[in-house]
Amino acid sequence: DKGKKFVAKAKSLGLEWGGDWSGFVDNPHLQFNYKGYGTDTFGKGASTSNSSKPSANTNTNSLGLVDYMNMNKLDSSFANRKKLAT
């Protein structure tokens, strides 16, 4: 079966498959644990001493994507924006 071959190849490349999990089995899930689950530092208060904040956009002529789509009577649903982004 192609699915089993795909999972076997993914696992041989070092990916972890959600179908092997004992708690919540998540068959379509594949992930690469670069340093292991829970070792990331996202959101742990990185130093901001040398960083600068972007300036606020004061240009009133600029529009966000949703504003532009609404102004031109286009479908601005998330699904449609996702299609446009790809």
N, CA, C and O atoms as a Maestro MAE file, in Angstrom:
{
 s_m_m2io_version
 :::
 2.0.0
}

f_m_ct {
 s_m_title
 :::
 protein
 m_atom[344] {
  # First column is atom index #
  i_m_mmod_type
  r_m_x_coord
  r_m_y_coord
  r_m_z_coord
  i_m_residue_number
  s_m_chain_name
  s_m_pdb_residue_name
  s_m_pdb_atom_name
  i_m_atomic_number
  :::
  1 25 0.850 -1.187 0.000 1 A "ASP " " N  " 7
  2 3 0.000 0.000 0.000 1 A "ASP " " CA " 6
  3 2 0.890 1.242 0.000 1 A "ASP " " C  " 6
  4 15 1.901 1.286 0.701 1 A "ASP " " O  " 8
  5 25 0.513 2.245 -0.783 2 A "LYS " " N  " 7
  6 3 1.337 3.448 -0.941 2 A "LYS " " CA " 6
  7 2 1.483 4.219 0.362 2 A "LYS " " C  " 6
  8 15 2.537 4.798 0.625 2 A "LYS " " O  " 8
  9 25 0.434 4.231 1.184 3 A "GLY " " N  " 7
  10 3 0.492 4.942 2.458 3 A "GLY " " CA " 6
  11 2 1.547 4.364 3.380 3 A "GLY " " C  " 6
  12 15 2.300 5.106 4.011 3 A "GLY " " O  " 8
  13 25 1.607 3.041 3.462 4 A "LYS " " N  " 7
  14 3 2.595 2.387 4.323 4 A "LYS " " CA " 6
  15 2 4.012 2.640 3.820 4 A "LYS " " C  " 6
  16 15 4.930 2.834 4.617 4 A "LYS " " O  " 8
  17 25 4.191 2.640 2.499 5 A "LYS " " N  " 7
  18 3 5.512 2.920 1.933 5 A "LYS " " CA " 6
  19 2 5.929 4.356 2.235 5 A "LYS " " C  " 6
  20 15 7.085 4.627 2.561 5 A "LYS " " O  " 8
  21 25 4.971 5.269 2.120 6 A "PHE " " N  " 7
  22 3 5.250 6.676 2.389 6 A "PHE " " CA " 6
  23 2 5.679 6.875 3.840 6 A "PHE " " C  " 6
  24 15 6.669 7.553 4.114 6 A "PHE " " O  " 8
  25 25 4.924 6.278 4.771 7 A "VAL " " N  " 7
  26 3 5.245 6.408 6.195 7 A "VAL " " CA " 6
  27 2 6.604 5.779 6.489 7 A "VAL " " C  " 6
  28 15 7.401 6.344 7.239 7 A "VAL " " O  " 8
  29 25 6.871 4.614 5.904 8 A "ALA " " N  " 7
  30 3 8.161 3.954 6.127 8 A "ALA " " CA " 6
  31 2 9.311 4.824 5.630 8 A "ALA " " C  " 6
  32 15 10.340 4.931 6.297 8 A "ALA " " O  " 8
  33 25 9.146 5.442 4.471 9 A "LYS " " N  " 7
  34 3 10.190 6.317 3.929 9 A "LYS " " CA " 6
  35 2 10.380 7.541 4.823 9 A "LYS " " C  " 6
  36 15 11.510 7.938 5.107 9 A "LYS " " O  " 8
  37 25 9.267 8.140 5.269 10 A "ALA " " N  " 7
  38 3 9.347 9.311 6.144 10 A "ALA " " CA " 6
  39 2 10.076 8.965 7.441 10 A "ALA " " C  " 6
  40 15 10.913 9.735 7.910 10 A "ALA " " O  " 8
  41 25 9.758 7.811 8.014 11 A "LYS " " N  " 7
  42 3 10.413 7.397 9.255 11 A "LYS " " CA " 6
  43 2 11.898 7.115 9.023 11 A "LYS " " C  " 6
  44 15 12.726 7.378 9.896 11 A "LYS " " O  " 8
  45 25 12.235 6.578 7.842 12 A "SER " " N  " 7
  46 3 13.648 6.310 7.545 12 A "SER " " CA " 6
  47 2 14.445 7.606 7.399 12 A "SER " " C  " 6
  48 15 15.667 7.610 7.550 12 A "SER " " O  " 8
  49 25 13.746 8.706 7.105 13 A "LEU " " N  " 7
  50 3 14.395 10.016 6.995 13 A "LEU " " CA " 6
  51 2 14.441 10.757 8.327 13 A "LEU " " C  " 6
  52 15 14.922 11.888 8.398 13 A "LEU " " O  " 8
  53 25 13.933 10.110 9.393 14 A "GLY " " N  " 7
  54 3 14.014 10.703 10.720 14 A "GLY " " CA " 6
  55 2 12.754 11.403 11.193 14 A "GLY " " C  " 6
  56 15 12.761 12.042 12.245 14 A "GLY " " O  " 8
  57 25 11.671 11.293 10.432 15 A "LEU " " N  " 7
  58 3 10.419 11.919 10.853 15 A "LEU " " CA " 6
  59 2 9.682 11.027 11.846 15 A "LEU " " C  " 6
  60 15 9.793 9.802 11.799 15 A "LEU " " O  " 8
  61 25 8.945 11.646 12.725 16 A "GLU " " N  " 7
  62 3 8.118 10.921 13.686 16 A "GLU " " CA " 6
  63 2 6.696 10.893 13.142 16 A "GLU " " C  " 6
  64 15 6.178 11.919 12.701 16 A "GLU " " O  " 8
  65 25 6.067 9.728 13.171 17 A "TRP " " N  " 7
  66 3 4.721 9.558 12.632 17 A "TRP " " CA " 6
  67 2 3.714 9.499 13.768 17 A "TRP " " C  " 6
  68 15 3.900 8.758 14.733 17 A "TRP " " O  " 8
  69 25 2.650 10.279 13.653 18 A "GLY " " N  " 7
  70 3 1.599 10.317 14.664 18 A "GLY " " CA " 6
  71 2 0.859 9.001 14.823 18 A "GLY " " C  " 6
  72 15 0.213 8.783 15.848 18 A "GLY " " O  " 8
  73 25 0.935 8.122 13.839 19 A "GLY " " N  " 7
  74 3 0.298 6.809 13.941 19 A "GLY " " CA " 6
  75 2 0.974 5.896 14.941 19 A "GLY " " C  " 6
  76 15 0.394 4.892 15.355 19 A "GLY " " O  " 8
  77 25 2.202 6.229 15.340 20 A "ASP " " N  " 7
  78 3 2.929 5.435 16.339 20 A "ASP " " CA " 6
  79 2 2.657 5.895 17.765 20 A "ASP " " C  " 6
  80 15 3.074 5.233 18.716 20 A "ASP " " O  " 8
  81 25 1.973 7.005 17.924 21 A "TRP " " N  " 7
  82 3 1.736 7.538 19.262 21 A "TRP " " CA " 6
  83 2 0.772 6.648 20.024 21 A "TRP " " C  " 6
  84 15 -0.154 6.083 19.442 21 A "TRP " " O  " 8
  85 25 0.990 6.522 21.325 22 A "SER " " N  " 7
  86 3 0.141 5.646 22.135 22 A "SER " " CA " 6
  87 2 -1.079 6.355 22.701 22 A "SER " " C  " 6
  88 15 -2.116 5.720 22.894 22 A "SER " " O  " 8
  89 25 -0.989 7.645 22.971 23 A "GLY " " N  " 7
  90 3 -2.130 8.371 23.529 23 A "GLY " " CA " 6
  91 2 -3.124 8.750 22.455 23 A "GLY " " C  " 6
  92 15 -4.098 8.034 22.223 23 A "GLY " " O  " 8
  93 25 -2.889 9.855 21.809 24 A "PHE " " N  " 7
  94 3 -3.734 10.336 20.722 24 A "PHE " " CA " 6
  95 2 -3.081 9.936 19.408 24 A "PHE " " C  " 6
  96 15 -2.085 10.535 19.003 24 A "PHE " " O  " 8
  97 25 -3.629 8.934 18.744 25 A "VAL " " N  " 7
  98 3 -3.086 8.469 17.472 25 A "VAL " " CA " 6
  99 2 -3.526 9.440 16.383 25 A "VAL " " C  " 6
  100 15 -4.720 9.670 16.189 25 A "VAL " " O  " 8
  101 25 -2.554 10.006 15.675 26 A "ASP " " N  " 7
  102 3 -2.822 11.025 14.659 26 A "ASP " " CA " 6
  103 2 -2.171 10.579 13.348 26 A "ASP " " C  " 6
  104 15 -1.079 11.030 13.001 26 A "ASP " " O  " 8
  105 25 -2.855 9.688 12.626 27 A "ASN " " N  " 7
  106 3 -2.276 9.074 11.430 27 A "ASN " " CA " 6
  107 2 -1.758 10.045 10.373 27 A "ASN " " C  " 6
  108 15 -0.705 9.773 9.795 27 A "ASN " " O  " 8
  109 25 -2.430 11.162 10.083 28 A "PRO " " N  " 7
  110 3 -1.884 12.034 9.044 28 A "PRO " " CA " 6
  111 2 -0.718 12.911 9.513 28 A "PRO " " C  " 6
  112 15 -0.195 13.702 8.728 28 A "PRO " " O  " 8
  113 25 -0.307 12.786 10.763 29 A "HIS " " N  " 7
  114 3 0.697 13.687 11.335 29 A "HIS " " CA " 6
  115 2 2.112 13.145 11.153 29 A "HIS " " C  " 6
  116 15 2.410 12.007 11.516 29 A "HIS " " O  " 8
  117 25 2.979 13.986 10.582 30 A "LEU " " N  " 7
  118 3 4.417 13.713 10.525 30 A "LEU " " CA " 6
  119 2 5.123 14.931 11.088 30 A "LEU " " C  " 6
  120 15 4.710 16.060 10.826 30 A "LEU " " O  " 8
  121 25 6.171 14.722 11.849 31 A "GLN " " N  " 7
  122 3 6.926 15.858 12.370 31 A "GLN " " CA " 6
  123 2 8.389 15.490 12.486 31 A "GLN " " C  " 6
  124 15 8.753 14.325 12.646 31 A "GLN " " O  " 8
  125 25 9.215 16.514 12.400 32 A "PHE " " N  " 7
  126 3 10.652 16.338 12.561 32 A "PHE " " CA " 6
  127 2 11.055 16.963 13.881 32 A "PHE " " C  " 6
  128 15 10.916 18.173 14.063 32 A "PHE " " O  " 8
  129 25 11.547 16.165 14.792 33 A "ASN " " N  " 7
  130 3 11.975 16.643 16.105 33 A "ASN " " CA " 6
  131 2 13.469 16.933 16.056 33 A "ASN " " C  " 6
  132 15 14.297 16.074 16.360 33 A "ASN " " O  " 8
  133 25 13.792 18.157 15.669 34 A "TYR " " N  " 7
  134 3 15.194 18.546 15.519 34 A "TYR " " CA " 6
  135 2 15.970 18.351 16.810 34 A "TYR " " C  " 6
  136 15 17.037 17.737 16.801 34 A "TYR " " O  " 8
  137 25 15.456 18.861 17.914 35 A "LYS " " N  " 7
  138 3 16.138 18.715 19.204 35 A "LYS " " CA " 6
  139 2 15.264 18.001 20.221 35 A "LYS " " C  " 6
  140 15 15.610 17.934 21.400 35 A "LYS " " O  " 8
  141 25 14.151 17.475 19.780 36 A "GLY " " N  " 7
  142 3 13.259 16.773 20.686 36 A "GLY " " CA " 6
  143 2 12.089 17.631 21.110 36 A "GLY " " C  " 6
  144 15 12.207 18.853 21.198 36 A "GLY " " O  " 8
  145 25 10.972 17.001 21.371 37 A "TYR " " N  " 7
  146 3 9.754 17.709 21.746 37 A "TYR " " CA " 6
  147 2 9.962 18.482 23.049 37 A "TYR " " C  " 6
  148 15 10.507 17.949 24.016 37 A "TYR " " O  " 8
  149 25 9.527 19.734 23.063 38 A "GLY " " N  " 7
  150 3 9.586 20.543 24.272 38 A "GLY " " CA " 6
  151 2 10.895 21.274 24.494 38 A "GLY " " C  " 6
  152 15 11.063 21.931 25.522 38 A "GLY " " O  " 8
  153 25 11.829 21.175 23.553 39 A "THR " " N  " 7
  154 3 13.112 21.849 23.750 39 A "THR " " CA " 6
  155 2 13.164 23.222 23.094 39 A "THR " " C  " 6
  156 15 14.159 23.935 23.223 39 A "THR " " O  " 8
  157 25 12.092 23.598 22.387 40 A "ASP " " N  " 7
  158 3 12.117 24.912 21.743 40 A "ASP " " CA " 6
  159 2 12.031 26.012 22.795 40 A "ASP " " C  " 6
  160 15 11.593 25.771 23.920 40 A "ASP " " O  " 8
  161 25 12.445 27.203 22.428 41 A "THR " " N  " 7
  162 3 12.431 28.333 23.357 41 A "THR " " CA " 6
  163 2 11.450 29.408 22.920 41 A "THR " " C  " 6
  164 15 11.488 30.524 23.437 41 A "THR " " O  " 8
  165 25 10.579 29.092 21.984 42 A "PHE " " N  " 7
  166 3 9.607 30.067 21.497 42 A "PHE " " CA " 6
  167 2 8.742 30.556 22.653 42 A "PHE " " C  " 6
  168 15 8.177 29.755 23.398 42 A "PHE " " O  " 8
  169 25 8.644 31.861 22.794 43 A "GLY " " N  " 7
  170 3 7.789 32.448 23.822 43 A "GLY " " CA " 6
  171 2 8.382 32.454 25.210 43 A "GLY " " C  " 6
  172 15 7.666 32.725 26.174 43 A "GLY " " O  " 8
  173 25 9.654 32.167 25.352 44 A "LYS " " N  " 7
  174 3 10.261 32.108 26.675 44 A "LYS " " CA " 6
  175 2 10.980 33.409 27.031 44 A "LYS " " C  " 6
  176 15 11.889 33.403 27.861 44 A "LYS " " O  " 8
  177 25 10.587 34.514 26.417 45 A "GLY " " N  " 7
  178 3 11.153 35.806 26.787 45 A "GLY " " CA " 6
  179 2 12.535 36.052 26.230 45 A "GLY " " C  " 6
  180 15 13.472 36.300 26.989 45 A "GLY " " O  " 8
  181 25 12.680 35.989 24.934 46 A "ALA " " N  " 7
  182 3 13.970 36.264 24.306 46 A "ALA " " CA " 6
  183 2 14.397 37.695 24.598 46 A "ALA " " C  " 6
  184 15 13.560 38.577 24.790 46 A "ALA " " O  " 8
  185 25 15.680 37.910 24.629 47 A "SER " " N  " 7
  186 3 16.224 39.236 24.899 47 A "SER " " CA " 6
  187 2 15.860 40.204 23.785 47 A "SER " " C  " 6
  188 15 15.963 39.870 22.604 47 A "SER " " O  " 8
  189 25 15.434 41.402 24.164 48 A "THR " " N  " 7
  190 3 15.074 42.419 23.173 48 A "THR " " CA " 6
  191 2 15.957 43.650 23.297 48 A "THR " " C  " 6
  192 15 15.616 44.708 22.768 48 A "THR " " O  " 8
  193 25 17.078 43.532 23.984 49 A "SER " " N  " 7
  194 3 17.912 44.702 24.246 49 A "SER " " CA " 6
  195 2 18.468 45.334 22.973 49 A "SER " " C  " 6
  196 15 18.601 46.556 22.915 49 A "SER " " O  " 8
  197 25 18.795 44.545 21.955 50 A "ASN " " N  " 7
  198 3 19.368 45.093 20.732 50 A "ASN " " CA " 6
  199 2 18.383 45.118 19.572 50 A "ASN " " C  " 6
  200 15 18.776 45.346 18.428 50 A "ASN " " O  " 8
  201 25 17.143 44.892 19.852 51 A "SER " " N  " 7
  202 3 16.180 44.865 18.758 51 A "SER " " CA " 6
  203 2 15.428 46.180 18.686 51 A "SER " " C  " 6
  204 15 15.312 46.902 19.676 51 A "SER " " O  " 8
  205 25 14.930 46.475 17.525 52 A "SER " " N  " 7
  206 3 14.138 47.688 17.362 52 A "SER " " CA " 6
  207 2 12.751 47.312 16.882 52 A "SER " " C  " 6
  208 15 12.577 46.346 16.140 52 A "SER " " O  " 8
  209 25 11.780 48.075 17.306 53 A "LYS " " N  " 7
  210 3 10.410 47.820 16.898 53 A "LYS " " CA " 6
  211 2 10.164 48.500 15.562 53 A "LYS " " C  " 6
  212 15 10.669 49.596 15.315 53 A "LYS " " O  " 8
  213 25 9.385 47.850 14.694 54 A "PRO " " N  " 7
  214 3 9.075 48.506 13.426 54 A "PRO " " CA " 6
  215 2 8.203 49.731 13.673 54 A "PRO " " C  " 6
  216 15 7.392 49.759 14.598 54 A "PRO " " O  " 8
  217 25 8.383 50.733 12.834 55 A "SER " " N  " 7
  218 3 7.578 51.936 13.002 55 A "SER " " CA " 6
  219 2 6.158 51.673 12.525 55 A "SER " " C  " 6
  220 15 5.929 50.857 11.632 55 A "SER " " O  " 8
  221 25 5.224 52.362 13.122 56 A "ALA " " N  " 7
  222 3 3.826 52.205 12.745 56 A "ALA " " CA " 6
  223 2 3.618 52.753 11.345 56 A "ALA " " C  " 6
  224 15 4.219 53.757 10.962 56 A "ALA " " O  " 8
  225 25 2.767 52.089 10.590 57 A "ASN " " N  " 7
  226 3 2.474 52.533 9.237 57 A "ASN " " CA " 6
  227 2 1.493 53.692 9.312 57 A "ASN " " C  " 6
  228 15 0.341 53.511 9.708 57 A "ASN " " O  " 8
  229 25 1.941 54.870 8.936 58 A "THR " " N  " 7
  230 3 1.073 56.050 8.985 58 A "THR " " CA " 6
  231 2 0.514 56.392 7.617 58 A "THR " " C  " 6
  232 15 -0.168 57.406 7.467 58 A "THR " " O  " 8
  233 25 0.789 55.564 6.613 59 A "ASN " " N  " 7
  234 3 0.290 55.801 5.265 59 A "ASN " " CA " 6
  235 2 -1.171 55.380 5.202 59 A "ASN " " C  " 6
  236 15 -1.477 54.190 5.268 59 A "ASN " " O  " 8
  237 25 -2.068 56.340 5.075 60 A "THR " " N  " 7
  238 3 -3.501 56.025 5.057 60 A "THR " " CA " 6
  239 2 -3.939 55.473 3.712 60 A "THR " " C  " 6
  240 15 -5.079 55.030 3.575 60 A "THR " " O  " 8
  241 25 -3.057 55.487 2.711 61 A "ASN " " N  " 7
  242 3 -3.410 54.945 1.402 61 A "ASN " " CA " 6
  243 2 -3.167 53.442 1.309 61 A "ASN " " C  " 6
  244 15 -3.604 52.810 0.347 61 A "ASN " " O  " 8
  245 25 -2.478 52.859 2.289 62 A "SER " " N  " 7
  246 3 -2.200 51.430 2.230 62 A "SER " " CA " 6
  247 2 -3.351 50.651 2.854 62 A "SER " " C  " 6
  248 15 -3.951 51.078 3.841 62 A "SER " " O  " 8
  249 25 -3.641 49.515 2.265 63 A "LEU " " N  " 7
  250 3 -4.717 48.653 2.751 63 A "LEU " " CA " 6
  251 2 -4.162 47.269 3.036 63 A "LEU " " C  " 6
  252 15 -3.205 46.824 2.403 63 A "LEU " " O  " 8
  253 25 -4.775 46.600 3.995 64 A "GLY " " N  " 7
  254 3 -4.474 45.204 4.209 64 A "GLY " " CA " 6
  255 2 -5.180 44.386 3.139 64 A "GLY " " C  " 6
  256 15 -6.047 44.895 2.429 64 A "GLY " " O  " 8
  257 25 -4.808 43.121 3.026 65 A "LEU " " N  " 7
  258 3 -5.398 42.253 2.013 65 A "LEU " " CA " 6
  259 2 -6.908 42.159 2.149 65 A "LEU " " C  " 6
  260 15 -7.631 42.282 1.160 65 A "LEU " " O  " 8
  261 25 -7.390 41.941 3.368 66 A "VAL " " N  " 7
  262 3 -8.831 41.786 3.576 66 A "VAL " " CA " 6
  263 2 -9.562 43.076 3.224 66 A "VAL " " C  " 6
  264 15 -10.617 43.037 2.590 66 A "VAL " " O  " 8
  265 25 -9.009 44.225 3.631 67 A "ASP " " N  " 7
  266 3 -9.638 45.503 3.294 67 A "ASP " " CA " 6
  267 2 -9.713 45.684 1.780 67 A "ASP " " C  " 6
  268 15 -10.741 46.102 1.249 67 A "ASP " " O  " 8
  269 25 -8.624 45.368 1.096 68 A "TYR " " N  " 7
  270 3 -8.592 45.496 -0.360 68 A "TYR " " CA " 6
  271 2 -9.650 44.598 -1.000 68 A "TYR " " C  " 6
  272 15 -10.388 45.023 -1.889 68 A "TYR " " O  " 8
  273 25 -9.712 43.336 -0.528 69 A "MET " " N  " 7
  274 3 -10.671 42.397 -1.109 69 A "MET " " CA " 6
  275 2 -12.102 42.852 -0.859 69 A "MET " " C  " 6
  276 15 -12.945 42.787 -1.754 69 A "MET " " O  " 8
  277 25 -12.374 43.310 0.355 70 A "ASN " " N  " 7
  278 3 -13.724 43.785 0.662 70 A "ASN " " CA " 6
  279 2 -14.083 45.003 -0.180 70 A "ASN " " C  " 6
  280 15 -15.203 45.102 -0.681 70 A "ASN " " O  " 8
  281 25 -13.147 45.926 -0.339 71 A "MET " " N  " 7
  282 3 -13.395 47.138 -1.107 71 A "MET " " CA " 6
  283 2 -13.735 46.804 -2.566 71 A "MET " " C  " 6
  284 15 -14.530 47.497 -3.200 71 A "MET " " O  " 8
  285 25 -13.123 45.732 -3.087 72 A "ASN " " N  " 7
  286 3 -13.356 45.328 -4.469 72 A "ASN " " CA " 6
  287 2 -14.399 44.222 -4.590 72 A "ASN " " C  " 6
  288 15 -14.510 43.564 -5.625 72 A "ASN " " O  " 8
  289 25 -15.163 44.029 -3.512 73 A "LYS " " N  " 7
  290 3 -16.249 43.048 -3.474 73 A "LYS " " CA " 6
  291 2 -15.784 41.634 -3.854 73 A "LYS " " C  " 6
  292 15 -16.458 40.915 -4.592 73 A "LYS " " O  " 8
  293 25 -14.611 41.260 -3.327 74 A "LEU " " N  " 7
  294 3 -14.068 39.926 -3.528 74 A "LEU " " CA " 6
  295 2 -14.309 39.093 -2.282 74 A "LEU " " C  " 6
  296 15 -14.452 39.635 -1.186 74 A "LEU " " O  " 8
  297 25 -14.355 37.792 -2.442 75 A "ASP " " N  " 7
  298 3 -14.532 36.881 -1.312 75 A "ASP " " CA " 6
  299 2 -13.282 36.937 -0.438 75 A "ASP " " C  " 6
  300 15 -12.206 36.522 -0.868 75 A "ASP " " O  " 8
  301 25 -13.418 37.447 0.786 76 A "SER " " N  " 7
  302 3 -12.256 37.570 1.671 76 A "SER " " CA " 6
  303 2 -12.237 36.497 2.749 76 A "SER " " C  " 6
  304 15 -11.595 36.673 3.785 76 A "SER " " O  " 8
  305 25 -12.939 35.376 2.517 77 A "SER " " N  " 7
  306 3 -12.937 34.292 3.496 77 A "SER " " CA " 6
  307 2 -11.524 33.731 3.644 77 A "SER " " C  " 6
  308 15 -10.687 33.878 2.754 77 A "SER " " O  " 8
  309 25 -11.277 33.092 4.774 78 A "PHE " " N  " 7
  310 3 -9.954 32.523 5.029 78 A "PHE " " CA " 6
  311 2 -9.574 31.525 3.943 78 A "PHE " " C  " 6
  312 15 -8.433 31.520 3.480 78 A "PHE " " O  " 8
  313 25 -10.524 30.675 3.531 79 A "ALA " " N  " 7
  314 3 -10.230 29.665 2.514 79 A "ALA " " CA " 6
  315 2 -9.775 30.323 1.215 79 A "ALA " " C  " 6
  316 15 -8.837 29.849 0.575 79 A "ALA " " O  " 8
  317 25 -10.430 31.407 0.824 80 A "ASN " " N  " 7
  318 3 -10.056 32.088 -0.412 80 A "ASN " " CA " 6
  319 2 -8.703 32.781 -0.266 80 A "ASN " " C  " 6
  320 15 -7.900 32.760 -1.199 80 A "ASN " " O  " 8
  321 25 -8.436 33.395 0.888 81 A "ARG " " N  " 7
  322 3 -7.131 34.029 1.108 81 A "ARG " " CA " 6
  323 2 -6.025 32.993 1.081 81 A "ARG " " C  " 6
  324 15 -4.928 33.262 0.590 81 A "ARG " " O  " 8
  325 25 -6.309 31.804 1.608 82 A "LYS " " N  " 7
  326 3 -5.313 30.733 1.611 82 A "LYS " " CA " 6
  327 2 -4.997 30.313 0.174 82 A "LYS " " C  " 6
  328 15 -3.838 30.075 -0.164 82 A "LYS " " O  " 8
  329 25 -6.034 30.220 -0.675 83 A "LYS " " N  " 7
  330 3 -5.819 29.876 -2.080 83 A "LYS " " CA " 6
  331 2 -4.967 30.935 -2.773 83 A "LYS " " C  " 6
  332 15 -4.083 30.604 -3.563 83 A "LYS " " O  " 8
  333 25 -5.228 32.197 -2.480 84 A "LEU " " N  " 7
  334 3 -4.481 33.284 -3.105 84 A "LEU " " CA " 6
  335 2 -3.020 33.284 -2.674 84 A "LEU " " C  " 6
  336 15 -2.148 33.703 -3.435 84 A "LEU " " O  " 8
  337 25 -2.748 32.820 -1.465 85 A "ALA " " N  " 7
  338 3 -1.387 32.851 -0.928 85 A "ALA " " CA " 6
  339 2 -0.504 31.763 -1.520 85 A "ALA " " C  " 6
  340 15 0.722 31.853 -1.444 85 A "ALA " " O  " 8
  341 25 -1.104 30.744 -2.104 86 A "THR " " N  " 7
  342 3 -0.289 29.645 -2.644 86 A "THR " " CA " 6
  343 2 0.009 29.812 -4.099 86 A "THR " " C  " 6
  344 15 0.683 28.970 -4.692 86 A "THR " " O  " 8
  :::
 }
 m_bond[343] {
  # First column is bond index #
  i_m_from
  i_m_to
  i_m_order
  :::
  1 1 2 1
  2 2 3 1
  3 3 4 2
  4 3 5 1
  5 5 6 1
  6 6 7 1
  7 7 8 2
  8 7 9 1
  9 9 10 1
  10 10 11 1
  11 11 12 2
  12 11 13 1
  13 13 14 1
  14 14 15 1
  15 15 16 2
  16 15 17 1
  17 17 18 1
  18 18 19 1
  19 19 20 2
  20 19 21 1
  21 21 22 1
  22 22 23 1
  23 23 24 2
  24 23 25 1
  25 25 26 1
  26 26 27 1
  27 27 28 2
  28 27 29 1
  29 29 30 1
  30 30 31 1
  31 31 32 2
  32 31 33 1
  33 33 34 1
  34 34 35 1
  35 35 36 2
  36 35 37 1
  37 37 38 1
  38 38 39 1
  39 39 40 2
  40 39 41 1
  41 41 42 1
  42 42 43 1
  43 43 44 2
  44 43 45 1
  45 45 46 1
  46 46 47 1
  47 47 48 2
  48 47 49 1
  49 49 50 1
  50 50 51 1
  51 51 52 2
  52 51 53 1
  53 53 54 1
  54 54 55 1
  55 55 56 2
  56 55 57 1
  57 57 58 1
  58 58 59 1
  59 59 60 2
  60 59 61 1
  61 61 62 1
  62 62 63 1
  63 63 64 2
  64 63 65 1
  65 65 66 1
  66 66 67 1
  67 67 68 2
  68 67 69 1
  69 69 70 1
  70 70 71 1
  71 71 72 2
  72 71 73 1
  73 73 74 1
  74 74 75 1
  75 75 76 2
  76 75 77 1
  77 77 78 1
  78 78 79 1
  79 79 80 2
  80 79 81 1
  81 81 82 1
  82 82 83 1
  83 83 84 2
  84 83 85 1
  85 85 86 1
  86 86 87 1
  87 87 88 2
  88 87 89 1
  89 89 90 1
  90 90 91 1
  91 91 92 2
  92 91 93 1
  93 93 94 1
  94 94 95 1
  95 95 96 2
  96 95 97 1
  97 97 98 1
  98 98 99 1
  99 99 100 2
  100 99 101 1
  101 101 102 1
  102 102 103 1
  103 103 104 2
  104 103 105 1
  105 105 106 1
  106 106 107 1
  107 107 108 2
  108 107 109 1
  109 109 110 1
  110 110 111 1
  111 111 112 2
  112 111 113 1
  113 113 114 1
  114 114 115 1
  115 115 116 2
  116 115 117 1
  117 117 118 1
  118 118 119 1
  119 119 120 2
  120 119 121 1
  121 121 122 1
  122 122 123 1
  123 123 124 2
  124 123 125 1
  125 125 126 1
  126 126 127 1
  127 127 128 2
  128 127 129 1
  129 129 130 1
  130 130 131 1
  131 131 132 2
  132 131 133 1
  133 133 134 1
  134 134 135 1
  135 135 136 2
  136 135 137 1
  137 137 138 1
  138 138 139 1
  139 139 140 2
  140 139 141 1
  141 141 142 1
  142 142 143 1
  143 143 144 2
  144 143 145 1
  145 145 146 1
  146 146 147 1
  147 147 148 2
  148 147 149 1
  149 149 150 1
  150 150 151 1
  151 151 152 2
  152 151 153 1
  153 153 154 1
  154 154 155 1
  155 155 156 2
  156 155 157 1
  157 157 158 1
  158 158 159 1
  159 159 160 2
  160 159 161 1
  161 161 162 1
  162 162 163 1
  163 163 164 2
  164 163 165 1
  165 165 166 1
  166 166 167 1
  167 167 168 2
  168 167 169 1
  169 169 170 1
  170 170 171 1
  171 171 172 2
  172 171 173 1
  173 173 174 1
  174 174 175 1
  175 175 176 2
  176 175 177 1
  177 177 178 1
  178 178 179 1
  179 179 180 2
  180 179 181 1
  181 181 182 1
  182 182 183 1
  183 183 184 2
  184 183 185 1
  185 185 186 1
  186 186 187 1
  187 187 188 2
  188 187 189 1
  189 189 190 1
  190 190 191 1
  191 191 192 2
  192 191 193 1
  193 193 194 1
  194 194 195 1
  195 195 196 2
  196 195 197 1
  197 197 198 1
  198 198 199 1
  199 199 200 2
  200 199 201 1
  201 201 202 1
  202 202 203 1
  203 203 204 2
  204 203 205 1
  205 205 206 1
  206 206 207 1
  207 207 208 2
  208 207 209 1
  209 209 210 1
  210 210 211 1
  211 211 212 2
  212 211 213 1
  213 213 214 1
  214 214 215 1
  215 215 216 2
  216 215 217 1
  217 217 218 1
  218 218 219 1
  219 219 220 2
  220 219 221 1
  221 221 222 1
  222 222 223 1
  223 223 224 2
  224 223 225 1
  225 225 226 1
  226 226 227 1
  227 227 228 2
  228 227 229 1
  229 229 230 1
  230 230 231 1
  231 231 232 2
  232 231 233 1
  233 233 234 1
  234 234 235 1
  235 235 236 2
  236 235 237 1
  237 237 238 1
  238 238 239 1
  239 239 240 2
  240 239 241 1
  241 241 242 1
  242 242 243 1
  243 243 244 2
  244 243 245 1
  245 245 246 1
  246 246 247 1
  247 247 248 2
  248 247 249 1
  249 249 250 1
  250 250 251 1
  251 251 252 2
  252 251 253 1
  253 253 254 1
  254 254 255 1
  255 255 256 2
  256 255 257 1
  257 257 258 1
  258 258 259 1
  259 259 260 2
  260 259 261 1
  261 261 262 1
  262 262 263 1
  263 263 264 2
  264 263 265 1
  265 265 266 1
  266 266 267 1
  267 267 268 2
  268 267 269 1
  269 269 270 1
  270 270 271 1
  271 271 272 2
  272 271 273 1
  273 273 274 1
  274 274 275 1
  275 275 276 2
  276 275 277 1
  277 277 278 1
  278 278 279 1
  279 279 280 2
  280 279 281 1
  281 281 282 1
  282 282 283 1
  283 283 284 2
  284 283 285 1
  285 285 286 1
  286 286 287 1
  287 287 288 2
  288 287 289 1
  289 289 290 1
  290 290 291 1
  291 291 292 2
  292 291 293 1
  293 293 294 1
  294 294 295 1
  295 295 296 2
  296 295 297 1
  297 297 298 1
  298 298 299 1
  299 299 300 2
  300 299 301 1
  301 301 302 1
  302 302 303 1
  303 303 304 2
  304 303 305 1
  305 305 306 1
  306 306 307 1
  307 307 308 2
  308 307 309 1
  309 309 310 1
  310 310 311 1
  311 311 312 2
  312 311 313 1
  313 313 314 1
  314 314 315 1
  315 315 316 2
  316 315 317 1
  317 317 318 1
  318 318 319 1
  319 319 320 2
  320 319 321 1
  321 321 322 1
  322 322 323 1
  323 323 324 2
  324 323 325 1
  325 325 326 1
  326 326 327 1
  327 327 328 2
  328 327 329 1
  329 329 330 1
  330 330 331 1
  331 331 332 2
  332 331 333 1
  333 333 334 1
  334 334 335 1
  335 335 336 2
  336 335 337 1
  337 337 338 1
  338 338 339 1
  339 339 340 2
  340 339 341 1
  341 341 342 1
  342 342 343 1
  343 343 344 2
  :::
 }
}
